[in-house]
Amino acid sequence: MNKPLNKKNVRPEPWAVYQDIIARDRHPTPPDLLEAGTDDLGLSNSSREMYTSPAFHKLELDRLWSRVWQFACREEEIESPGDVAVYELGDWSFMIVRAEDNSIKAYYNSCTHRGTKLCSSNTHLQKIRCPYHGFTWNLNGSINKVPSSWDFPHVSEETHSLQEVRVGTWGGFVFINLDPKAPPLEEYLENLPSQLGVVNFKDLYIAGYYRKILPSNWKGSIEAFIESYHTAETHPQTTSFSDEQHTQYDLLGRHTSRFLQALGVASASFGDPQSEQQIVNSMFAEIMREKTEAPPLPDGMTARQFMADTTRTQLTEAGRDVSGMSDAELVDAMQYSLFPNMVLFRSVGFPVVYRFRPNKHDPDTSIFDMFILKPVPAGAPRPLPAEPVEMGDMRYVDIPELSDWLGDVYDQDVANLKLLQEGLKAGNTPVTLSQYQEIRIRHFHNTLRAYLEQA
């Protein structure tokens, strides 16, 4: 955590800040959520070319993506020996393999004979076999068979085993890194595991897996999700029960940051002050969509308290132990990011993980993977992970695992992105960022530049 905010740091003085809100919660808030810290990152602008230039896009592939730890798959996708998950980025393709000894290996998805791609999609294999000439490897990457081996005296296990890349795991996520000199994953993650330990990601399973090609550069895509400043204009239907104006933004380390946004309270951008009953009425109207009418609040109870109590009761009845969770963790939007392209939530109301990637060599589009993670039902075997769904023109509101109100929010975000990319290419003024509310984007740009400046 960076130093606490003070007069030398950037901090607005609104009528109520996030820390004031959670201080009134009835269930104690964990100490790591009571900290607030960010640095003054200045007021500099960013270049439009970083979103539109093919040359900049290539530089990112060469100097960024070849050096960072990146989320490739979930462990449950390669649960048994012989399971293979394919992860692709730019022209690269990788096979993430569960080996015979139950270890996890990652290989370039390329035959060491003449380069043919070995796997086109997730699969299960006894051996890894090239479809062109039949070169075959064991799951540990060693050569198993070379057809007409008499004609290859220069081929050996030392020269033609599958080429490995580094692998690390945390929380059921499998990460790869192409750089043999990069720091270990444990160091790269900084304090993310301790911040998100309460979620027990390893115990969750993929209930839904949706992939969409977004009409915007991968940076513009992820940046649309790591600030709340856009909420009043893009998602006005949520401002009657969520307080985007007092979202807390924290820079946790070089690769990590977060925001904490209060729900169960109205935003000043909504307009007229709302009573606690009106806030509950708005929540039910938007979230429940007339399936259930809002009940009258007991005397003295706030909308936020009602929201926390209701969520706690529902989860307990579903078999989840939430006795150690604070009201904030049950109610609020607590979003964390791992540079360069992974977004996770600590709050139980947002069971999603995002992954953003460049789309081959096209700076104008990106690949957005949404993983909907849920707890394994009590007393039941672990469900099989959902297969990825290529969304095409499918809307997020039509995803069955998402509530309608969240689906609407994602569809509104996506609608902005085409206009964003077209506008970035249409003008020539620099990109201007706010001092505080978009500080996670400033932090993101600073880390990006640091990687690109390394020869």
C-alpha positions as CSV (number, residue, x, y, z in Angstrom):
1,M,0.0,0.0,0.0
2,N,1.3,3.5,-0.8
3,K,1.5,6.1,1.9
4,P,-1.9,7.3,3.3
5,L,-3.5,10.3,1.6
6,N,-2.5,13.7,3.0
7,K,-2.3,17.3,1.9
8,K,0.5,16.4,-0.5
9,N,-1.6,13.7,-2.1
10,V,-4.6,14.1,-4.4
11,R,-7.8,13.8,-2.6
12,P,-11.1,15.5,-3.2
13,E,-13.1,16.7,-0.2
14,P,-16.7,15.6,-1.0
15,W,-19.6,15.7,1.3
16,A,-19.0,12.0,2.2
17,V,-16.2,9.8,1.2
18,Y,-16.1,6.0,1.0
19,Q,-14.3,5.7,4.4
20,D,-17.1,7.7,6.0
21,I,-19.7,5.3,4.6
22,I,-18.1,2.1,5.7
23,A,-17.4,3.5,9.1
24,R,-21.1,3.4,9.7
25,D,-21.5,-0.3,8.7
26,R,-22.5,-2.7,11.4
27,H,-20.2,-5.6,10.5
28,P,-16.6,-4.7,11.0
29,T,-14.6,-3.7,7.9
30,P,-11.2,-5.5,7.4
31,P,-8.2,-3.3,8.1
32,D,-6.9,-3.5,4.5
33,L,-10.2,-1.8,3.4
34,L,-9.7,1.0,6.0
35,E,-6.5,2.1,4.3
36,A,-6.6,4.7,1.5
37,G,-3.5,5.5,-0.5
38,T,-2.5,7.0,-3.8
39,D,0.2,9.2,-5.2
40,D,0.0,12.4,-7.0
41,L,0.8,11.3,-10.6
42,G,0.6,14.7,-12.1
43,L,-1.5,16.2,-14.9
44,S,0.3,15.1,-18.0
45,N,-1.6,14.0,-21.1
46,S,-1.3,10.8,-23.1
47,S,-0.9,10.3,-26.8
48,R,-3.8,9.2,-29.0
49,E,-1.2,7.1,-31.0
50,M,-0.9,4.7,-28.1
51,Y,-4.5,3.6,-29.0
52,T,-4.4,3.8,-32.8
53,S,-0.8,3.3,-34.1
54,P,0.2,-0.1,-35.6
55,A,3.8,0.7,-34.7
56,F,2.9,1.3,-31.1
57,H,0.8,-1.9,-31.1
58,K,3.9,-3.8,-32.3
59,L,6.1,-2.2,-29.7
60,E,3.7,-3.4,-27.0
61,L,3.9,-7.0,-28.3
62,D,7.7,-6.8,-28.5
63,R,8.4,-5.1,-25.2
64,L,5.3,-5.5,-23.0
65,W,3.5,-8.8,-23.7
66,S,6.8,-10.7,-24.0
67,R,7.8,-9.7,-20.4
68,V,4.7,-9.7,-18.2
69,W,2.9,-12.4,-16.3
70,Q,-0.5,-13.0,-18.0
71,F,-3.5,-15.1,-17.1
72,A,-3.7,-17.9,-19.6
73,C,-6.4,-20.3,-18.2
74,R,-7.9,-21.7,-15.0
75,E,-6.5,-24.8,-13.4
76,E,-9.9,-26.5,-13.7
77,E,-9.6,-26.3,-17.5
78,I,-6.6,-28.6,-17.3
79,E,-7.7,-30.7,-14.3
80,S,-6.5,-34.1,-15.5
81,P,-3.2,-35.3,-17.1
82,G,-3.5,-34.8,-20.8
83,D,-5.8,-31.8,-20.6
84,V,-4.7,-28.9,-22.8
85,A,-5.8,-25.3,-22.9
86,V,-4.8,-23.0,-25.8
87,Y,-4.0,-19.4,-25.0
88,E,-3.2,-16.9,-27.9
89,L,-1.9,-13.4,-28.1
90,G,-0.8,-11.6,-31.2
91,D,0.8,-14.2,-33.4
92,W,1.8,-16.3,-30.3
93,S,0.0,-19.4,-29.4
94,F,0.6,-21.5,-26.3
95,M,-0.4,-24.9,-25.0
96,I,-1.0,-25.1,-21.3
97,V,-0.8,-28.8,-20.4
98,R,-1.4,-31.0,-17.4
99,A,1.5,-33.4,-17.5
100,E,1.6,-37.0,-16.3
101,D,3.0,-36.1,-12.9
102,N,0.1,-33.6,-12.5
103,S,2.4,-30.6,-12.9
104,I,1.4,-27.8,-15.2
105,K,3.6,-27.1,-18.3
106,A,3.3,-24.4,-20.9
107,Y,4.7,-24.7,-24.4
108,Y,4.9,-22.7,-27.6
109,N,2.1,-24.2,-29.8
110,S,4.5,-24.9,-32.6
111,C,6.1,-28.1,-33.9
112,T,9.9,-28.1,-33.5
113,H,10.2,-29.9,-36.9
114,R,8.8,-27.4,-39.4
115,G,6.6,-25.2,-37.2
116,T,3.1,-26.5,-37.6
117,K,0.6,-25.5,-35.0
118,L,-0.1,-28.5,-32.8
119,C,-3.4,-27.6,-31.1
120,S,-6.2,-25.4,-32.3
121,S,-8.4,-25.4,-29.3
122,N,-8.8,-26.9,-25.8
123,T,-8.6,-30.7,-25.9
124,H,-7.4,-33.8,-24.2
125,L,-4.4,-35.8,-25.4
126,Q,-2.4,-38.8,-24.5
127,K,0.5,-37.5,-26.5
128,I,1.1,-34.3,-28.4
129,R,1.3,-35.1,-32.1
130,C,1.9,-32.9,-35.1
131,P,-0.9,-33.3,-37.7
132,Y,1.6,-32.6,-40.5
133,H,4.4,-35.3,-40.3
134,G,3.6,-37.0,-37.0
135,F,6.4,-35.8,-34.7
136,T,5.1,-36.7,-31.3
137,W,5.9,-35.5,-27.7
138,N,5.1,-36.7,-24.2
139,L,3.1,-34.4,-22.0
140,N,6.3,-33.3,-20.3
141,G,7.5,-32.0,-23.6
142,S,10.1,-34.7,-24.3
143,I,10.3,-36.3,-27.7
144,N,8.3,-39.5,-28.0
145,K,8.5,-40.3,-31.7
146,V,10.2,-39.0,-34.8
147,P,9.0,-40.7,-38.0
148,S,11.9,-42.0,-40.1
149,S,14.2,-41.2,-37.2
150,W,17.1,-42.6,-39.2
151,D,16.9,-39.5,-41.4
152,F,17.2,-37.1,-38.4
153,P,20.6,-37.8,-36.8
154,H,20.7,-34.1,-35.8
155,V,17.4,-34.2,-33.8
156,S,17.5,-35.1,-30.1
157,E,15.6,-34.4,-27.0
158,E,18.0,-31.6,-26.2
159,T,17.4,-29.9,-29.5
160,H,13.7,-30.7,-30.4
161,S,11.7,-31.0,-27.1
162,L,8.8,-28.7,-27.0
163,Q,9.9,-25.1,-26.1
164,E,8.7,-24.2,-22.7
165,V,7.6,-20.9,-21.2
166,R,7.4,-20.1,-17.5
167,V,4.3,-21.0,-15.6
168,G,2.9,-19.9,-12.2
169,T,-0.4,-20.4,-10.4
170,W,-2.4,-18.4,-7.9
171,G,-6.1,-18.7,-6.8
172,G,-6.8,-21.4,-9.4
173,F,-5.5,-19.1,-12.2
174,V,-2.6,-20.2,-14.4
175,F,-0.2,-17.5,-15.6
176,I,2.6,-17.7,-18.2
177,N,5.6,-15.4,-18.8
178,L,7.7,-15.5,-22.0
179,D,10.7,-13.8,-20.3
180,P,13.1,-16.1,-18.5
181,K,14.5,-13.1,-16.6
182,A,11.2,-11.8,-15.3
183,P,10.6,-11.8,-11.5
184,P,8.6,-14.7,-10.1
185,L,4.9,-14.6,-10.2
186,E,4.7,-14.3,-6.4
187,E,6.7,-11.0,-6.6
188,Y,4.7,-9.8,-9.6
189,L,1.4,-10.2,-7.8
190,E,2.5,-7.9,-5.0
191,N,-0.1,-7.8,-2.3
192,L,-3.0,-9.0,-4.5
193,P,-3.2,-12.5,-2.8
194,S,-3.6,-11.0,0.6
195,Q,-6.1,-8.4,-0.6
196,L,-8.2,-11.0,-2.3
197,G,-7.7,-14.0,0.0
198,V,-11.2,-13.8,1.3
199,V,-12.6,-14.7,-2.1
200,N,-11.0,-18.1,-2.2
201,F,-10.8,-18.0,-6.0
202,K,-9.3,-21.5,-6.1
203,D,-12.6,-22.9,-4.7
204,L,-14.7,-21.3,-7.5
205,Y,-15.6,-22.8,-10.8
206,I,-16.2,-21.3,-14.3
207,A,-20.0,-21.1,-14.5
208,G,-19.9,-18.9,-17.6
209,Y,-17.2,-18.0,-20.1
210,Y,-17.9,-15.4,-22.7
211,R,-15.6,-13.9,-25.4
212,K,-16.4,-10.8,-27.4
213,I,-14.3,-8.9,-29.9
214,L,-14.6,-5.3,-28.8
215,P,-14.3,-2.4,-31.3
216,S,-11.5,-0.6,-29.4
217,N,-7.9,-0.9,-28.6
218,W,-7.2,-3.3,-25.7
219,K,-6.1,-0.3,-23.5
220,G,-9.2,1.7,-24.2
221,S,-11.3,-1.4,-23.4
222,I,-9.8,-2.1,-20.0
223,E,-9.8,1.6,-19.1
224,A,-13.5,1.7,-19.6
225,F,-13.9,-0.7,-16.6
226,I,-11.3,0.6,-14.1
227,E,-12.9,4.0,-13.3
228,S,-16.4,5.0,-12.1
229,Y,-16.2,8.6,-13.4
230,H,-18.3,7.5,-16.5
231,T,-21.2,6.1,-14.4
232,A,-23.4,9.2,-14.3
233,E,-23.4,9.6,-18.0
234,T,-23.2,6.0,-19.2
235,H,-25.2,4.2,-16.4
236,P,-27.5,6.8,-15.0
237,Q,-30.0,4.1,-14.0
238,T,-27.6,3.0,-11.2
239,T,-26.9,6.4,-9.6
240,S,-30.0,6.2,-7.3
241,F,-28.4,3.4,-5.4
242,S,-24.6,3.6,-6.1
243,D,-22.2,6.4,-5.2
244,E,-19.8,6.7,-8.1
245,Q,-18.8,10.3,-7.1
246,H,-17.1,9.1,-3.9
247,T,-15.4,6.0,-5.2
248,Q,-12.1,5.4,-3.5
249,Y,-9.1,4.8,-5.8
250,D,-5.9,3.1,-4.5
251,L,-2.6,2.4,-6.1
252,L,-1.3,-0.8,-4.4
253,G,1.9,-1.4,-6.2
254,R,3.6,-1.3,-9.7
255,H,1.2,-3.8,-11.1
256,T,-1.9,-3.5,-8.9
257,S,-4.6,-1.0,-8.1
258,R,-8.2,-1.0,-7.0
259,F,-11.4,1.0,-6.6
260,L,-14.0,0.7,-3.8
261,Q,-17.5,2.0,-4.7
262,A,-20.3,2.2,-2.2
263,L,-23.7,0.7,-3.1
264,G,-26.9,1.2,-1.1
265,V,-26.4,5.0,-1.1
266,A,-27.4,7.5,-3.7
267,S,-25.0,9.5,-5.8
268,A,-25.1,13.3,-5.7
269,S,-25.3,13.1,-9.5
270,F,-28.8,11.6,-9.2
271,G,-30.2,14.9,-8.4
272,D,-32.8,15.3,-5.6
273,P,-31.8,13.8,-2.3
274,Q,-33.3,10.4,-1.8
275,S,-34.8,8.9,1.4
276,E,-33.6,5.5,2.5
277,Q,-36.9,4.0,1.3
278,Q,-36.6,5.6,-2.1
279,I,-33.1,4.1,-2.5
280,V,-34.4,0.6,-1.7
281,N,-37.3,1.2,-4.1
282,S,-34.8,2.2,-6.8
283,M,-32.7,-0.9,-6.2
284,F,-35.6,-3.2,-6.5
285,A,-36.9,-1.5,-9.6
286,E,-33.6,-1.7,-11.4
287,I,-32.1,-5.0,-10.0
288,M,-35.3,-7.1,-9.5
289,R,-37.1,-5.7,-12.6
290,E,-40.6,-6.0,-11.0
291,K,-40.0,-9.6,-10.0
292,T,-40.4,-8.5,-6.3
293,E,-41.7,-5.3,-4.8
294,A,-39.5,-3.4,-2.4
295,P,-40.6,-4.0,1.2
296,P,-41.0,-1.1,3.7
297,L,-37.8,-0.5,5.6
298,P,-38.0,-1.1,9.4
299,D,-37.7,2.1,11.4
300,G,-34.1,3.3,11.7
301,M,-32.7,0.9,9.1
302,T,-30.8,2.4,6.1
303,A,-31.0,1.1,2.6
304,R,-27.4,0.0,2.8
305,Q,-28.0,-2.0,6.0
306,F,-31.1,-3.6,4.3
307,M,-29.0,-4.5,1.3
308,A,-26.3,-6.1,3.4
309,D,-28.7,-8.0,5.6
310,T,-30.6,-9.3,2.6
311,T,-27.5,-10.5,0.8
312,R,-26.1,-12.1,4.0
313,T,-29.3,-14.0,4.5
314,Q,-29.5,-15.2,0.9
315,L,-25.9,-16.4,0.8
316,T,-26.3,-18.2,4.2
317,E,-29.4,-20.0,3.0
318,A,-27.5,-21.0,-0.1
319,G,-24.9,-22.7,2.1
320,R,-22.1,-20.1,2.0
321,D,-20.3,-19.0,5.2
322,V,-20.3,-15.3,5.1
323,S,-20.1,-14.8,8.9
324,G,-16.6,-13.3,8.6
325,M,-17.5,-10.9,5.8
326,S,-18.1,-7.2,6.3
327,D,-21.1,-5.4,5.0
328,A,-18.9,-3.7,2.4
329,E,-17.7,-7.0,1.0
330,L,-21.2,-8.1,0.6
331,V,-22.6,-4.9,-0.9
332,D,-20.0,-2.8,-2.6
333,A,-18.1,-2.9,-5.9
334,M,-14.6,-3.7,-4.9
335,Q,-12.5,-4.0,-8.1
336,Y,-8.8,-4.9,-8.4
337,S,-6.6,-5.0,-11.4
338,L,-3.4,-6.8,-12.2
339,F,-1.3,-5.2,-15.0
340,P,-1.6,-5.4,-17.8
341,N,-5.0,-7.0,-18.5
342,M,-6.7,-8.8,-15.6
343,V,-9.6,-7.4,-13.5
344,L,-11.0,-9.2,-10.4
345,F,-13.6,-8.4,-7.8
346,R,-13.5,-8.9,-4.1
347,S,-17.2,-8.2,-3.6
348,V,-19.6,-11.2,-3.7
349,G,-22.1,-9.3,-5.9
350,F,-19.7,-9.2,-8.8
351,P,-18.6,-12.8,-9.4
352,V,-16.7,-11.9,-12.6
353,V,-13.1,-11.8,-13.8
354,Y,-12.1,-9.9,-16.9
355,R,-9.2,-10.5,-19.3
356,F,-8.4,-8.1,-22.2
357,R,-6.0,-8.9,-25.0
358,P,-4.8,-7.4,-28.3
359,N,-6.6,-8.9,-31.3
360,K,-3.7,-10.1,-33.4
361,H,-2.1,-7.1,-35.0
362,D,-5.2,-4.9,-35.1
363,P,-4.9,-1.8,-32.8
364,D,-8.6,-1.0,-33.4
365,T,-10.0,-4.1,-31.8
366,S,-9.4,-6.3,-28.7
367,I,-10.5,-9.6,-27.2
368,F,-12.5,-9.4,-24.0
369,D,-13.0,-12.6,-22.0
370,M,-15.5,-12.6,-19.2
371,F,-15.3,-15.4,-16.6
372,I,-18.3,-15.8,-14.3
373,L,-17.1,-17.7,-11.3
374,K,-19.3,-19.3,-8.7
375,P,-18.8,-21.4,-5.6
376,V,-19.1,-25.2,-5.9
377,P,-22.6,-26.1,-4.4
378,A,-22.3,-27.5,-0.9
379,G,-22.0,-31.3,-0.9
380,A,-21.9,-31.5,-4.7
381,P,-19.0,-32.5,-7.0
382,R,-17.2,-29.7,-8.7
383,P,-19.1,-28.9,-11.9
384,L,-17.2,-29.0,-15.2
385,P,-16.0,-25.6,-16.3
386,A,-18.1,-23.8,-18.9
387,E,-16.7,-23.8,-22.5
388,P,-16.0,-20.4,-24.0
389,V,-18.9,-18.9,-25.9
390,E,-18.0,-16.7,-28.9
391,M,-20.5,-13.9,-28.5
392,G,-20.5,-12.2,-31.9
393,D,-23.4,-9.8,-31.8
394,M,-24.9,-11.4,-28.6
395,R,-25.7,-8.8,-25.9
396,Y,-24.5,-9.2,-22.3
397,V,-28.1,-8.8,-21.1
398,D,-28.8,-12.1,-22.8
399,I,-26.2,-14.0,-20.8
400,P,-28.1,-16.3,-18.4
401,E,-25.5,-16.2,-15.6
402,L,-25.7,-12.4,-15.4
403,S,-28.5,-10.5,-13.8
404,D,-30.4,-8.3,-16.2
405,W,-29.2,-5.1,-14.6
406,L,-25.5,-6.0,-14.9
407,G,-26.0,-7.1,-18.4
408,D,-27.4,-3.7,-19.3
409,V,-24.4,-2.1,-17.7
410,Y,-22.0,-4.1,-19.8
411,D,-24.0,-3.4,-23.0
412,Q,-23.8,0.3,-22.2
413,D,-20.0,0.1,-21.7
414,V,-19.6,-1.7,-25.0
415,A,-21.7,0.8,-26.9
416,N,-19.2,3.5,-25.9
417,L,-16.2,1.7,-27.2
418,K,-16.8,2.0,-30.9
419,L,-17.3,5.7,-30.6
420,L,-14.2,5.9,-28.4
421,Q,-12.0,4.3,-31.0
422,E,-13.4,6.2,-33.9
423,G,-13.1,9.4,-32.0
424,L,-9.5,8.7,-31.1
425,K,-8.7,8.4,-34.8
426,A,-10.7,11.4,-35.9
427,G,-9.0,14.1,-33.8
428,N,-5.5,15.1,-32.9
429,T,-5.7,16.6,-29.4
430,P,-4.0,14.6,-26.6
431,V,-5.9,12.3,-24.2
432,T,-6.6,14.2,-21.0
433,L,-7.2,12.4,-17.7
434,S,-8.6,13.6,-14.5
435,Q,-6.3,14.0,-11.5
436,Y,-8.0,11.6,-9.1
437,Q,-11.0,9.7,-10.6
438,E,-8.9,8.4,-13.5
439,I,-5.7,7.9,-11.5
440,R,-5.8,4.2,-12.1
441,I,-5.5,4.9,-15.8
442,R,-2.5,7.3,-15.2
443,H,-0.9,4.5,-13.1
444,F,-1.6,2.0,-15.9
445,H,0.0,4.3,-18.5
446,N,3.1,4.9,-16.3
447,T,3.6,1.1,-15.8
448,L,3.1,0.6,-19.6
449,R,5.7,3.2,-20.5
450,A,8.2,1.8,-18.0
451,Y,8.0,-1.6,-19.8
452,L,8.2,0.0,-23.3
453,E,11.3,2.0,-22.4
454,Q,13.2,-1.1,-21.5
455,A,15.3,-2.1,-24.5
